[in-house]
Amino acid sequence: MSVMGGELKIERLGRYLFNAPSWPISLALLLLLGFILDGVSLKLGSPLWLGTRAFTIPALFAFLVTKPAVELIGRPMTWNRSALLALSCTLFGVIITLSSLTISQSMLPLFYAISLGIILGLRLLVLVAIADYRVLRMILPAASQSLAGIAMGMVLFPGNFFVLALVLQVFFGLGFILLVWAIDRPLYRTFQIRGLDFLNSFLAHLTDGSKALEDFFRKIGEEVTVPQVTLFFRRNEKTGLLLTVPNVHPGPMGEIGGGNLPRGMQSGFSEMVMVPHGAATHDFNLVSEQEIDKLVQAVVASRDNLVFSSSATRSVRYQEGSVSLLCQVFRDTLLMVSTRSPERTEDLDFNIGMTIMAEGHRSFPHIAFIDAHNCYAGDITYVLPATRLAMEYYHAGIKAIDETPGMPRFSLELGIAHVQVPFSREQGFGDQGIQLAVVRAGEQSTAYLLIDGNNMESGVRETIRDFLLESVDEAEVMTTDSHVVNTVSGKNPVGLHVPVTEIIPCVDAALRQALADMAPAETAGSTAWCEGVVVFGSHRITQMASTVNTILLFIPVLSAGMLLLVFLLSILVYVMIG
C-alpha cells in the first residue's frame, strides 16, 4: 500500500458522514410506514394493526428513551439521531419480518423475533460508534426498541414467543458484541487506542468542536526536534514583520492539533506574522494545539542577540525540471520559495528540506526553505527523498546556494498588508486571510503573497501572480496549508468554492496597502531549534491507514458469518421450542 493510498481510503469514508434529518421528518416516515403495514397485514389476514403494534410503538418508545438514557451517562445524543436510528432499525425489522411471507405466514413470529435480535445488534453497533464505545453502558439504550417489540410480540403472537425472542436477544447481542470487539481490537493492539472511542471523539469534534481527539494523537505521538527559520523585519515607527517557516505540518484538521498553526503563531507576537509551509508531511502533524506554544517560545528565544542589516539582494528565480525556486538574500539568510505550479505542488518530506538547508549552511547560517503549496491537481501526494521530484528540488536549491552569495546588496524597503477576506473556512479560507509583504531592493520590487488556506486550485496561483506582476517586478503566491479549513477531507483548496475573480479584489486591496506602507527596513535571521515537539510520528499515518483498511476488509465477511451462524441457531431454537 502506498503512503498516501491508505490515507485516501480513510478520507473517502467522509462521504458516508451526513447530518441526521429533523426528528419530525423521521417520525412522520415512521408513522406512515406503520400505517402502510397495517393495511398490508389486514389484507393478508395477519394480526390486526401489525405495523403499528409491532414496529411503530417500539420505535417511538426507543426514540423517547434513547436520548435521555445516553445523556444520563454524560454522552451527547440528539433527538434527530435518536429518531433516525429508530426509523432505520424499523426498516430493517420490516424487511426481515415480511420476508417470512415468502416461506409461510406461520413463520412470521420467528422472523419477527429475528428482526428484534438484529435491531438490538444494529442499535448497539451504532450507539457504541456515535455515543460511547463502552458496550455495557450502551446495552440498555440499544435494547429499548427490541424489548418494547418483545412486549408487543407477546400480545400479537401468544405461546412461546417470549422465550424465543429472549433467547434470540442473547444470541444476537453476544454476536454483535463479538463484532464490536473484533473492530476495536486491531487498533488497540497496535496503538493502544480504542477504535470506537476514537470514532466517538471524531464525531464529537464534528458536532461540537470537542478536542478529545488530541488525547489519542498524544498517545501515538513522538517527540522531535525541528528547525524553524525566521526573518525578522523592523521599521521605524511602523509595524514589523516576522516571516517564520515551521517544519511541522499544520494539520490534521479543524482546530485539532496544529490545524490552526498560522493563528497560533500570530498570537505570540505583536508584529504581523507570516507562516508559510515548510518541508513536512502529515507525519509531522502536531498532536495538540499546545505544541504550537513550543514553536512560539523557540522563536522568541532566537531573537536574542540578533544583528540587523538594512540591505538585501534582488530576488532571482531558478528552474530545475518542474521546480521553480524564487530566492532572495537578507544579510546572512537565504529565503527560498519553491513551487511546481502549474504542476501539482504538495507536501515535501522533512528530509528533503533538511538536505537543502544543510547544503545551504556552507554559505548561509540560516536557510528559510518554503514549500509554496500552491497547486492542487488530483489526489494528495508526498514528495519523498531520492525520487525524481526530490532531486529537482535539490538541484534547484544547489543552484541558488552556489550563485546567491556573490550577488550585490542594496538598501531594503518593506511594505506589508493584512486583509481579512469575506470568505469562510468552508470556502477554503482560514482565519488569517491574506497577508502580503512587498520587498524593494536595487529598484526591484518583489511581492510575497500568503493566503491562509490548504493549497490552491490549479491555475489560481498563475492568475493572482499575473495580477501582482502588473505592479511589481517579481512575485510568488503561497498558502499556509492550514487544515483549519478541513474537517474530514483534505480537499478544500483556495479557488474551489470562490472563483479567483472574487479573490483578486482582496489581493488588490492588500497590494495597495502594502505599496502605500513602503518604508526603509532592517532585517535579521535566526534558526530556532524547537525541541520536544510532539508530532504524529514517522509512518504513523500509514500504519493507522493500513490497520483501518484491514478492519474495513474483514468486517463484511465477519458480519456475514456471524449473522449466518446466529440465524441458524435461531432456527434451531425455534424448532426446539416449537
Secondary structure, DSSP 8 states (H G I E B T S, - for coil): --HHHHHHHHHHGGGG------HHHHHHHHHHHHHHHHHHHHHHT-STTHHIIIIIHHHHHHHHHHHHHHHHTT----HHHHHHHHHHHHHHHHHHHHGGGGT-GGGHHHHHHHHHHHHHHHHHHHHHHHT-S-HHHHHHHHHHHHHHHHHHHHHHS-SSHHHHHHHHHHHHHHHHHHHHHHHHHHHHHHHS--HHHHHHHHHHHHHH---THHHHHHHH-EEEEEEEEEEEEEETTEEEEEEEEESSB--EETTEETTTHHHHHHTT-SSEEE--B-S--GGGBBSSTTHHHHHHHHHHHTTTT---BSEE---EEEEETTEEEEEEEETTEEEEEEE-TTS-B-EE-HHHHHHHHHHHTTT-SEEEEEE---BB-SS--EE-TTSHHHHHHHHHHHHHHHHGGGS--EEEEEEEEEE--S--TTTT--TT-EEEEEEEETTEEEEEEEESSS-BBTTHHHHHHHHHTTTSSEEEEEE---GGG-SS-S---BTSSS-HHHHHHHHHHHHHHHHHT-EE-EEEEEEEEEEEEEES-TTHHHHHHHHHHHHHHHHHHHHHHHHHHHHHHHHHHHHHH-
